[in-house]
Each structure stands twice: as C-alpha cells, then as structure tokens.
Amino acid sequence: MKYRPFGNSGWNVSEIGFGAWALGGQWGSQDDSDSIAALNKAIDLGVNFIDTAQMYGDGRSERVIAKVLKERSEEVYVATKTAPNDGPWPPSPYCKAEERYSESYLRANIEERLTNLGTDCLDVLQLHTWTRAWNNDPVPFEILGRLRDEGKLRLIGISTPEHDQNAVIELMRRGLVDVVQVIYNLFEQEPAAELLPVAAETGTGIIVRVVFDEGALTGKYKVGHQFPADDFRSNYFAGDRLDRAVVRADEVRRDIEEAGLAASHTMADVAIKFVLAHGGVSTVIPGIRNVHQAELNTAACEKPDLPEALLERLRRHNWLRAFWYSGK
C-alpha cells in the first residue's frame, strides 16, 4: 500500500480507502460477517482510511466498523457523514441552512455518530450534501467549528452535491473545510478543471468517491443487465442509463487494449490509477463488501502508473451527462 498526505491534517492516508456504503445493506443483501471479513482483510493489506455515513443502513455501516476497529491495534481514520434534516435531496435553493443543519440537530446527530462508532471524537465529520444557496451564510460550519473546539471531531468536511460539485470551491478558498469528498472518474472529469487544483492550493484533503461509476467502469456489466429492486443501482441506472454506460465503458476497454495494458491492468485498475494520477487526490474509496473486493481494489495501488499517452487518451471519455436524479 502507498500513502499520501491528507491535505494539511498531518495524516498520511492509504491511496486506496474503504468505501463502506454496501455494509449498510443498500447494495443488495449484505451479511455482517462478510463486512467484518472485508474490513479486516483491507486493514491487513494496509488500508487505514474508511468512509461511512449515517444514511448507510441507518448507522449499520458505522456499527460494523466500530466492532472491527475495537479488535484492531492499527491507527485507522474513519470519515462519516451527517445528512441534512428532513427535506428535499439535494437541498432546494429555497432551503434554509438553519433548518436543515441547525445546531440542535447537528449536536444530536453527531452524538449518534460517536455512539455508533464507539468513540468520543470523530476523525472526520462531513456534511452529506450542500447547496450554493448557503455559501453566503455558511452557519453550519461555524457550528462544526465549535464542536471541533469541544473535542467532538477533528476535521470538518463536506460531500459535494452531485449536481453542483463546484459549489464547494468557495468554501475551500475561505478555509471553512478541511476535507472534500468528490465524484471524480473517467466519465466525470470536471473536478480536474478547478476543484482539484484549488484543493492542492488550499491544502484540502480530497476523498474520491464513485471511481467505478457504481460499477460500470469495471466492465463487468453487459447491455440489458438488471439489478434487484433493493439495490441502489436499480435507481441509479434506471431506464437505459446502464446500457449507455456499458457502451462507453467498452470504448475505455479498447483504449486499454490498444495501449497494451490489458494483460497487466483490469478496467478497475485503470479506473483507480486514472484518478490517482491527479496530485490533488488524497485517497480513493471504492466500495468494498467482501474479501475478494478488498484484495482486488487494494492490488490496484501496486500496479504500474498509467503512461502519459494513455492518460491523455482516457481524458476523451469525459461524459457531460450532469447527474441523473430522474428521467434519462
């Protein structure tokens, strides 16, 4: 495993982190014993960064992580997230920050995160979404600052709103966040334009999520694939979305083959190495739900870096589809 500085925190985090959404059971049926085995294997292989959230099985993911870490001696950093109080997702431009992230709500929610994770101080607390409507009066970060001063958390972060990731750039420049979690992959390359360079300038730690575009960039799906109704991907890839993603992923596969890397790199390896090629990235958190995935994803770290010629060619797969909440 290789490690990178996590912004200005002074921490060195594993290039490959552990995305723990599936441990909550929203990617199909998940047995806690499989989750525990996956976490232990990942830590054995050098992973020291885990990302979870309140919404991942209503705290189930957090509780499984706490159970594992209680038995481990290694220093492992855990980033969790607080969802906004009841209301539309993503927040409407007319939502009020003081209603969605009030002080009483944040305090109670963070106490729940602390209890679930079995700790008295969170390593990283991220607001799970945002709207640029709140940028002029970002009161929630003042509240989180007080909670940090009280010893409830160490780093303040934000998970970007999928439809408007650049909304957080102003917050980074103003020093309101230590950490930003962003979607960045072969299909979604917009962060390379401004967000990632600003992170490098400001010393903001960057967590990259959705590196495989929810599995499409691993090349394992075929046109016509169907997901179970209890699997998050059945909505994400509604209509003809998956079929269109499969066609584009096949074009990525051809680029890998023409570059002569098909024998040494899987499509998943290339997806991870493409993201890690950007110096502004601190860690990538592919979803992991079993031992096999822990082994495959961490192995990507040891693969040779992608040649510059291939990186340049892969940039053509940037897909301006915005984020599909509904419709096609």
Backbone hydrogen bonds, N-H to C=O, Kabsch-Sander energy under -0.5 kcal/mol:
donor,donor_aa,acceptor,acceptor_aa,energy
4,R,13,V,-2.6
6,F,11,W,-2.4
7,G,5,P,-1.2
8,N,203,G,-1.7
9,S,6,F,-1.9
13,V,4,R,-2.8
13,V,11,W,-0.5
15,E,2,K,-2.9
17,G,15,E,-0.6
17,G,284,V,-3.9
18,F,49,F,-2.2
19,G,17,G,-0.6
19,G,286,P,-2.3
20,A,18,F,-0.7
20,A,51,D,-2.5
24,G,21,W,-2.3
25,G,22,A,-1.9
26,Q,21,W,-0.6
27,W,28,G,-0.7
28,G,25,G,-0.5
28,G,230,D,-1.0
34,D,31,D,-0.8
35,S,31,D,-1.7
36,I,32,D,-2.7
37,A,33,S,-2.0
38,A,34,D,-2.4
39,L,35,S,-2.5
40,N,36,I,-2.4
41,K,37,A,-2.4
42,A,38,A,-2.5
43,I,39,L,-2.3
44,D,40,N,-2.4
45,L,41,K,-1.7
46,G,43,I,-1.7
47,V,42,A,-2.5
50,I,77,Y,-2.5
51,D,18,F,-2.7
52,T,79,A,-3.0
54,Q,81,K,-2.0
56,Y,53,A,-1.1
57,G,55,M,-1.9
59,G,54,Q,-1.1
60,R,57,G,-1.3
61,S,56,Y,-2.1
63,R,59,G,-2.2
64,V,60,R,-2.2
65,I,61,S,-2.2
66,A,62,E,-2.4
67,K,63,R,-1.8
68,V,64,V,-1.9
69,L,65,I,-2.8
70,K,66,A,-1.7
71,E,68,V,-1.5
72,R,69,L,-1.0
76,V,74,E,-0.8
77,Y,48,N,-3.0
79,A,50,I,-3.0
80,T,78,V,-0.5
80,T,124,V,-2.4
82,T,126,Q,-2.6
83,A,81,K,-0.5
85,N,100,R,-3.1
95,C,92,S,-1.9
99,E,96,K,-1.5
100,R,96,K,-2.2
101,Y,97,A,-3.1
106,L,102,S,-2.9
107,R,103,E,-2.6
108,A,104,S,-2.1
109,N,105,Y,-2.7
110,I,106,L,-2.7
111,E,107,R,-1.8
112,E,108,A,-1.5
113,R,109,N,-2.0
114,L,110,I,-2.6
115,T,111,E,-2.2
116,N,112,E,-2.7
117,L,113,R,-2.2
118,G,114,L,-0.6
118,G,115,T,-0.8
119,T,114,L,-2.1
122,L,152,K,-2.6
123,D,78,V,-0.5
124,V,78,V,-1.4
125,L,155,L,-2.3
126,Q,80,T,-2.4
126,Q,124,V,-0.5
127,L,157,G,-2.0
128,H,82,T,-2.6
134,W,131,T,-2.2
135,N,132,R,-1.5
137,D,134,W,-1.1
139,V,137,D,-2.6
141,F,138,P,-1.5
142,E,138,P,-0.8
142,E,139,V,-0.9
143,I,139,V,-1.9
144,L,140,P,-2.4
145,G,141,F,-1.9
146,R,142,E,-1.7
147,L,143,I,-2.1
148,R,144,L,-2.3
149,D,145,G,-2.2
150,E,146,R,-1.6
151,G,148,R,-1.7
152,K,147,L,-2.6
153,L,147,L,-0.5
154,R,122,L,-2.0
155,L,123,D,-1.6
157,G,125,L,-2.7
158,I,179,V,-1.3
159,S,127,L,-3.0
160,T,158,I,-0.6
160,T,181,Q,-2.8
164,D,161,P,-1.6
167,A,164,D,-1.8
168,V,165,Q,-1.6
169,I,166,N,-1.4
172,M,168,V,-2.0
173,R,169,I,-2.4
174,R,170,E,-1.7
175,G,172,M,-1.4
176,L,171,L,-2.3
177,V,171,L,-0.6
178,D,156,I,-3.0
179,V,156,I,-1.7
180,V,205,G,-2.8
181,Q,158,I,-2.7
182,V,180,V,-0.5
182,V,207,I,-2.8
184,Y,182,V,-0.6
184,Y,209,R,-1.3
185,N,188,E,-2.1
189,Q,187,F,-0.7
192,A,189,Q,-1.8
193,A,190,E,-2.3
194,E,190,E,-0.6
196,L,191,P,-2.8
198,V,194,E,-2.4
199,A,195,L,-2.0
200,A,196,L,-2.1
201,E,197,P,-2.0
202,T,198,V,-2.4
203,G,199,A,-1.3
204,T,199,A,-2.1
205,G,178,D,-2.7
207,I,180,V,-2.4
207,I,205,G,-0.5
208,V,206,I,-0.5
208,V,283,T,-2.6
209,R,182,V,-2.7
209,R,207,I,-0.6
213,D,210,V,-1.6
216,A,213,D,-1.7
217,L,212,F,-2.8
218,T,215,G,-1.6
219,G,216,A,-1.3
220,K,215,G,-0.7
225,H,222,K,-2.0
231,D,228,P,-1.8
232,F,26,Q,-2.6
232,F,230,D,-0.5
234,S,231,D,-2.4
235,N,232,F,-1.4
236,Y,232,F,-1.9
237,F,233,R,-2.6
238,A,235,N,-1.7
241,R,238,A,-1.8
242,L,237,F,-0.8
244,R,240,D,-2.1
245,A,241,R,-2.1
246,V,242,L,-2.8
247,V,243,D,-1.9
248,R,244,R,-1.7
249,A,245,A,-2.6
250,D,246,V,-2.0
251,E,247,V,-1.0
252,V,248,R,-1.4
253,R,249,A,-2.2
254,R,250,D,-1.8
255,D,251,E,-1.7
256,I,252,V,-2.1
257,E,253,R,-2.3
258,E,254,R,-2.7
259,A,255,D,-1.5
260,G,257,E,-1.4
261,L,256,I,-2.2
262,A,256,I,-0.6
264,S,261,L,-1.0
265,H,261,L,-2.8
270,V,266,T,-2.1
271,A,267,M,-2.4
272,I,268,A,-2.2
273,K,269,D,-3.0
274,F,270,V,-2.4
275,V,271,A,-1.3
276,L,272,I,-2.5
277,A,273,K,-1.1
278,H,275,V,-1.6
279,G,277,A,-0.6
281,V,278,H,-1.8
282,S,206,I,-1.7
283,T,206,I,-1.9
284,V,15,E,-2.8
285,I,208,V,-2.6
288,I,19,G,-2.1
294,A,290,N,-1.9
295,E,291,V,-2.3
296,L,292,H,-2.5
297,N,293,Q,-2.7
298,T,294,A,-1.8
299,A,295,E,-1.6
300,A,296,L,-0.9
300,A,297,N,-0.6
301,C,298,T,-1.2
302,E,299,A,-1.2
303,K,299,A,-0.5
303,K,300,A,-1.1
311,L,307,P,-2.4
312,E,308,E,-2.5
313,R,309,A,-1.8
314,L,310,L,-2.9
315,R,311,L,-1.1
316,R,313,R,-1.5
317,H,314,L,-1.9
318,N,315,R,-1.4
319,W,187,F,-3.3
320,L,318,N,-0.6
321,R,319,W,-2.1
325,Y,323,F,-1.2
